[in-house]
Amino acid sequence: MHTTVFEYGYLTCDKAACGDIHAKLISKAAFDYLKEVSLSADESDTNKYLSLTKRYGYELIQVKNYVGVLFSPTGEHIEVLPKTGRKSIDAEQAVLESREMLLMMLQHLGSFRYVASNQADLANKKMPLLEVFISQFLQSVNRLVKRGLKSDYVSQEDNLYFHKGKLKVSQQIRLNVVNKHKFYVEYDEYLIDRPANRLIKTALLKLVNYTRLATNQKLLRELQFAFSDVPSCLSVKQDINYLKLDRGMMDYHAPIAWAKLILDGFSPLSMKGKDNALSLLFPMESVFESYVASVLRNQLVDDVELTTQAASKYLVTHNKQRQFQLKPDLIITKPDRSMIVLDTKWKLLDLDKSHNDISQADLYQMFAYGHKYLEGKGEIFLIYPSHDTFDKPIEYSFDFSDSLKLWVIPFEVSTEKTHKLKINDSHALRKLMKN
């Protein structure tokens, strides 16, 4: 069973809530499992991705700002997608567009850089995220198989009727005192049994329990046959430690990156619960930050430096100890060593609200960045995703002082490679952009 919900949406096992609150229906078993996960989370954990709530008498589970796939022990998976902010499209189109947008943004996030760049066909097929990731792993393995699996010299020990390699004297004396026609030896054999192949084989076996798409199931069976002579990992951790991808193994990079994610529970974020079901969840704040940084790095002029997650400044010093580290998302350093501080926020601004819907906490945070990194002089930028009602910079700056100004600007998230910061000619950033 597959259910799709947008971030901050609701899940329920009560059909009545689907009409009254537009919650998405899941089975009671899945609801009870996710409820346990939510209640077992540490209350001090600011990154809780599920919360139990009640509205109009209905008990609900609200998903937070994490997107991806939630699994339950019942076999159900719940797809959580980011909101796009487009109000002019119908529900089905919104799902397709959001899924495609997320896949594009994930290309800029760590190991998921192997997500294929053209997702249009996948989106048109209405393929759920889980099947998209499985498909891309299988396709990368299929390309590897067509080009040929790599073998390697593997150390073997055996009691043979002929001598080869190195004689193991202690074992020879212990085992062959009577059988003097045999030799206990250690030798190297050129085999397909190597860590890289074992990891891929083990990941293929794991996917049997997850894919429901006929095309994925068919290709999975074919690839399992291709790896029939490769044993599974006895220890995944040990094989990862022994893994070596030399210059002649470029074709292995994508399959191994996917295999590691699959074997690590399929996720950068593990689910908590007694059944230990898998998850595939991404904090949208981190996804958006990585995406903006990657795009911006390619659009800045060559003589400036872009730093992510700078951490050289602290808010206070207490008893000669620095405390409360300040970590702006992005810092641009110009040739004269002056800086511009930028921070990303994954939030759809509502400009009709008072104070333009910018949180007071965010302003305090930017004030601290401006004084500690810029010594109270310069320009700092808050970056939010562009959407229907926020598609150009807020006209006037927020002035902390005559010398320290905050600008609020949108970033165009686009699957057509037109993604960019939307800035005015008056912004200091304008002179640092290539176009």
C-alpha positions as a printed Julia matrix, in Angstrom:
435×3 Matrix{Float64}:
   0.0     0.0     0.0
   1.32    3.43   -0.96
   0.11    6.78    0.43
   1.32   10.27   -0.52
   1.17   13.26    1.83
   2.8    16.7     1.71
   5.05   18.0     4.49
   3.1    19.14    7.54
   0.17   17.02    6.34
  -1.82   14.62    8.49
  -2.19   10.83    8.6
  -5.17    9.01   10.09
  -6.73    5.57   10.35
 -10.23    7.09   10.64
 -12.03    7.51    7.29
 -14.14   10.39    8.64
 -11.02   12.49    9.22
 -10.11   12.22    5.55
 -13.11   14.35    4.59
 -13.17   16.75    7.53
  -9.43   17.52    7.75
  -8.14   16.19    4.41
  -5.9    13.75    6.26
  -4.46   10.77    4.38
  -5.77    7.33    5.3
  -3.41    4.56    6.41
  -4.12    1.23    8.12
  -4.61    1.1    11.87
  -1.53   -1.12   12.23
   0.62    1.44   10.39
  -0.94    4.3    12.38
  -0.24    2.54   15.69
   3.35    1.92   14.66
   3.96    5.55   13.68
   2.23    6.66   16.86
   4.69    4.57   18.87
   7.57    6.07   16.9
   6.32    9.58   17.63
   5.79    8.96   21.35
   9.14    7.22   21.79
  11.09   10.17   20.36
  13.13   12.2    22.83
  11.21   15.35   23.77
  14.44   17.34   23.57
  14.93   16.25   19.97
  14.32   19.32   17.83
  14.36   17.19   14.7
  11.22   15.18   15.42
   9.73   14.25   12.09
   6.38   13.01   13.37
   4.08   14.41   16.01
   0.88   13.07   17.55
  -1.91   15.63   17.65
  -5.68   15.97   17.88
  -7.99   18.1    15.75
 -11.78   18.22   15.86
 -11.77   15.12   18.02
  -9.63   13.05   15.62
  -6.3    11.58   16.66
  -3.78   12.38   13.93
  -0.11   12.0    13.11
   1.42   15.09   11.53
   4.52   14.76    9.39
   7.01   17.59    9.83
   9.67   19.1     7.57
  11.2    15.75    6.64
  10.47   14.34    3.2
  10.97   10.95    1.62
   9.45    7.6     2.52
   8.21    6.2     5.83
   7.95    2.43    6.09
   5.78    0.44    8.46
   6.15   -3.22    9.5
   2.88   -3.94    7.67
   4.61   -3.32    4.33
   2.94    0.05    3.76
   5.06    3.0     2.73
   4.1     6.64    3.06
   5.6     9.12    0.63
   6.16   12.58    2.1
   6.74   15.34   -0.47
   7.71   19.02   -0.14
   5.18   21.73   -0.81
   5.78   23.65   -4.03
   3.71   26.74   -3.25
   1.89   26.56   -6.57
  -1.85   26.97   -6.09
  -2.78   26.87   -9.78
  -2.28   23.12  -10.3
  -4.51   20.18   -9.43
  -3.66   17.62   -6.76
  -2.27   14.99   -9.11
  -0.05   17.46  -10.94
   1.14   18.86   -7.6
   2.36   15.39   -6.58
   4.21   14.86   -9.86
   5.8    18.31   -9.75
   6.81   18.02   -6.11
   8.32   14.58   -6.61
  10.33   15.78   -9.6
  11.49   18.87   -7.71
  12.67   16.8    -4.75
  14.59   14.37   -6.96
  16.29   17.3    -8.69
  17.29   18.87   -5.36
  18.61   15.56   -4.02
  21.2    15.54   -6.8
  23.01   18.16   -4.72
  22.9    16.17   -1.46
  25.83   13.89   -0.63
  25.46   10.31   -1.8
  22.26   11.12   -3.68
  24.24   12.99   -6.3
  23.78    9.8    -8.35
  20.09   10.53   -8.83
  19.53   10.78  -12.58
  19.37   14.35  -13.86
  16.32   13.91  -16.11
  13.33   12.87  -14.04
  10.56   13.81  -16.46
   9.84   10.26  -17.59
   9.78    8.94  -14.05
   7.39   11.66  -12.93
   5.06   11.05  -15.87
   4.88    7.38  -14.96
   3.68    8.42  -11.5
   6.38    6.27   -9.95
   6.51    6.63   -6.12
   9.77    7.85   -4.62
  10.64    4.42   -3.23
  10.36    2.82   -6.66
  12.31    5.7    -8.21
  15.27    5.06   -5.91
  15.07    1.29   -6.41
  14.86    1.78  -10.18
  17.9     4.02  -10.26
  19.95    1.58   -8.19
  18.92   -1.32  -10.44
  19.71    0.67  -13.59
  23.17    1.54  -12.27
  23.82   -2.15  -11.48
  22.5    -3.15  -14.9
  24.98   -0.82  -16.61
  27.74   -2.33  -14.48
  26.78   -5.89  -15.42
  26.73   -5.03  -19.13
  30.28   -3.67  -18.87
  31.44   -6.64  -16.8
  31.91   -7.31  -13.09
  35.45   -6.91  -11.83
  37.31   -9.79  -10.24
  40.17   -9.53   -7.77
  42.84  -11.68   -6.16
  41.36  -13.24   -3.04
  43.48  -14.99   -0.41
  42.49  -18.67    0.01
  43.62  -21.46    2.35
  43.07  -25.13    1.51
  44.47  -28.63    1.94
  45.33  -29.58   -1.65
  46.81  -32.59   -3.45
  49.36  -30.32   -5.07
  51.54  -27.46   -3.93
  50.71  -23.88   -4.9
  51.34  -20.6    -3.2
  52.79  -20.58    0.3
  52.98  -23.69    2.49
  51.45  -23.12    5.96
  53.92  -25.1     8.05
  52.03  -25.31   11.35
  48.8   -26.47    9.67
  50.8   -28.88    7.45
  52.33  -30.55   10.5
  49.01  -30.69   12.36
  46.85  -31.97    9.51
  49.13  -33.88    7.16
  51.42  -35.98    9.31
  49.7   -39.05    7.9
  48.49  -37.59    4.6
  51.93  -36.6     3.36
  50.66  -36.44   -0.22
  48.63  -33.32    0.66
  49.72  -29.7     1.12
  48.08  -27.12    3.34
  48.74  -23.89    1.46
  47.75  -20.25    1.23
  47.38  -18.84   -2.27
  45.73  -16.01   -4.2
  42.91  -16.79   -6.61
  41.36  -14.44   -9.15
  37.69  -14.41   -8.13
  34.53  -12.39   -8.54
  34.14  -12.7    -4.76
  35.23   -9.24   -3.64
  33.74   -6.63   -1.24
  32.22   -4.4    -3.96
  30.35   -7.27   -5.59
  29.23   -8.72   -2.25
  27.79   -5.37   -1.15
  25.8    -4.99   -4.38
  24.55   -8.6    -4.16
  23.41   -8.09   -0.56
  21.6    -4.86   -1.48
  19.81   -6.65   -4.33
  18.6    -9.34   -1.94
  17.33   -6.72    0.5
  15.2    -5.03   -2.15
  13.13   -8.16   -2.72
  11.01   -7.18    0.3
  10.41   -3.6    -0.84
   9.79   -3.22   -4.55
   6.23   -3.72   -5.82
   6.67   -2.33   -9.33
   6.6    -5.06  -11.99
   9.46   -3.56  -14.06
  11.66   -3.28  -10.97
  10.83   -6.82   -9.88
  11.72   -8.2   -13.33
  15.07   -6.39  -13.52
  15.83   -7.35   -9.92
  15.42  -11.05  -10.75
  17.69  -10.69  -13.8
  20.4    -8.97  -11.78
  20.21  -11.55   -9.0
  20.93  -14.2   -11.64
  23.92  -12.14  -12.9
  25.29  -12.11   -9.32
  24.52  -15.8    -8.65
  28.23  -16.65   -8.28
  28.8   -13.8    -5.81
  28.22  -14.61   -2.12
  26.35  -12.27    0.21
  28.18  -10.19    2.82
  28.96  -12.0     6.05
  29.59   -8.56    7.57
  28.41   -5.46    5.71
  30.47   -3.19    7.94
  33.63   -5.21    7.33
  33.12   -5.27    3.56
  32.6    -1.5     3.52
  35.86   -1.09    5.46
  37.7    -3.35    3.0
  36.15   -1.7    -0.04
  38.57   -0.22   -2.56
  37.42    1.4    -5.77
  40.52    1.9    -7.88
  40.87    3.86  -11.09
  39.52    1.01  -13.22
  36.27    0.75  -11.27
  34.48    3.97  -12.2
  31.37    1.97  -13.13
  31.08    0.84   -9.53
  30.75    4.29   -7.97
  27.01    4.78   -8.48
  25.94    1.2    -7.6
  28.09    1.21   -4.46
  26.76    4.61   -3.34
  23.2     3.3    -3.66
  24.09   -0.06   -2.05
  25.55    1.66    1.01
  22.35    3.66    1.49
  20.18    0.57    1.07
  22.27   -1.53    3.45
  22.4     1.26    6.0
  18.65    1.01    6.43
  17.85    2.92    3.24
  18.22    6.25    4.98
  20.32    9.03    6.46
  17.71    9.01    9.25
  16.76    5.81   11.08
  13.31    5.16   12.49
  12.87    4.44   16.18
  10.45    1.74   17.23
  10.46   -1.82   18.46
   9.94   -3.19   14.93
  12.83   -1.13   13.54
  11.16   -0.51   10.18
  13.21    1.26    7.56
  12.94    4.88    6.51
  14.13    7.13    3.75
  13.83   10.63    5.16
  15.59   13.9     4.45
  15.36   17.16    6.44
  14.21   19.72    3.9
  16.28   22.44    5.56
  19.46   20.48    4.75
  18.29   19.55    1.25
  17.49   23.17    0.42
  20.75   24.43    1.91
  22.85   21.94   -0.09
  20.9    22.72   -3.24
  21.33   26.5    -2.92
  25.03   26.14   -2.1
  25.66   23.87   -5.1
  23.85   26.13   -7.55
  25.35   29.33   -6.14
  28.87   27.94   -6.31
  28.52   27.59  -10.09
  26.99   31.05  -10.54
  29.48   33.15   -8.58
  32.43   34.83  -10.27
  35.73   32.97  -10.04
  37.6    35.24   -7.64
  35.24   34.82   -4.69
  35.13   31.98   -2.17
  31.97   30.23   -0.95
  32.09   28.56    2.46
  29.34   26.3     3.79
  28.6    25.85    7.48
  31.25   28.29    8.7
  31.85   27.81   12.43
  34.61   30.18   13.48
  32.57   32.54   15.66
  30.79   32.17   19.0
  28.02   34.21   20.54
  29.67   34.78   23.96
  32.76   34.08   26.0
  32.17   32.91   29.57
  35.05   32.4    32.0
  37.45   32.44   29.04
  35.44   29.68   27.34
  33.67   30.36   24.02
  30.04   29.25   23.99
  27.12   29.02   21.55
  28.77   28.47   18.19
  27.36   30.48   15.3
  27.06   28.57   12.02
  25.62   30.51    9.09
  24.74   28.32    6.13
  26.83   30.24    3.59
  29.57   32.87    3.61
  30.9    34.55    0.49
  34.42   35.97    0.87
  35.4    38.62   -1.66
  38.97   39.25   -2.93
  39.41   42.08   -0.41
  38.49   39.51    2.34
  35.21   41.26    3.16
  32.25   38.92    3.6
  28.57   38.48    2.83
  26.56   36.15    5.08
  23.65   34.12    3.72
  21.25   31.78    5.5
  18.67   29.49    3.89
  15.2    28.77    5.27
  12.88   26.14    3.83
   9.61   27.94    4.4
   6.94   29.36    2.09
   6.73   32.99    3.17
   3.26   34.47    3.48
   3.8    38.15    2.66
   0.24   39.0     3.69
   1.06   38.34    7.33
   2.54   40.93    9.68
   6.33   41.27    9.55
   6.19   39.38    6.25
   5.95   36.04    8.11
   9.66   36.17    9.04
  10.21   34.73   12.5
  11.68   36.91   15.2
  14.11   34.11   16.09
  15.49   34.21   12.53
  16.06   37.96   12.8
  17.9    37.56   16.1
  20.02   34.84   14.51
  20.91   37.04   11.54
  21.69   39.93   13.89
  24.21   37.71   15.69
  25.78   36.58   12.4
  26.08   40.18   11.23
  27.84   41.35   14.36
  30.15   38.38   14.82
  31.14   37.67   11.22
  30.79   41.16    9.69
  31.58   43.22   12.8
  28.26   45.02   12.39
  28.95   46.35    8.88
  27.71   44.95    5.59
  24.86   43.0     4.02
  23.32   39.72    5.1
  20.71   37.69    3.22
  17.86   35.41    4.21
  16.99   33.04    1.37
  13.55   31.43    1.06
  12.16   29.28   -1.77
  10.34   31.24   -4.44
   6.63   30.51   -4.92
   3.44   32.05   -6.31
   3.23   34.9    -3.78
   6.97   35.4    -3.19
   8.75   35.57   -6.53
  10.82   38.72   -6.1
  12.95   40.21   -3.28
  11.26   42.15   -0.51
  11.72   45.74   -1.69
  13.22   47.31    1.41
  15.99   46.03    3.65
  15.57   45.25    7.34
  18.08   47.6     8.95
  19.74   46.51   12.18
  21.68   49.77   11.96
  22.79   52.26    9.34
  25.69   49.95    8.48
  24.13   46.46    8.81
  21.29   45.56    6.45
  19.31   42.36    6.01
  17.76   41.5     2.65
  15.11   38.82    2.17
  15.27   37.2    -1.26
  13.68   34.23   -3.05
  15.52   31.35   -4.68
  13.9    29.94   -7.79
  13.69   26.15   -7.47
  13.49   24.83  -11.01
  13.74   21.43  -12.69
  14.51   23.24  -15.95
  18.0    24.29  -14.78
  16.9    27.91  -14.41
  17.4    27.85  -10.65
  18.93   31.02   -9.3
  18.85   33.68   -6.6
  16.46   36.5    -7.41
  18.32   39.67   -6.5
  18.05   43.37   -7.28
  20.72   45.56   -8.83
  21.09   47.34   -5.48
  22.2    44.18   -3.67
  25.9    43.66   -3.02
  25.51   40.15   -4.42
  24.78   41.44   -7.91
  28.43   42.27   -8.64
  29.5    38.78   -7.59
  27.28   36.86  -10.0
  28.48   35.75  -13.45
  25.34   36.88  -15.23
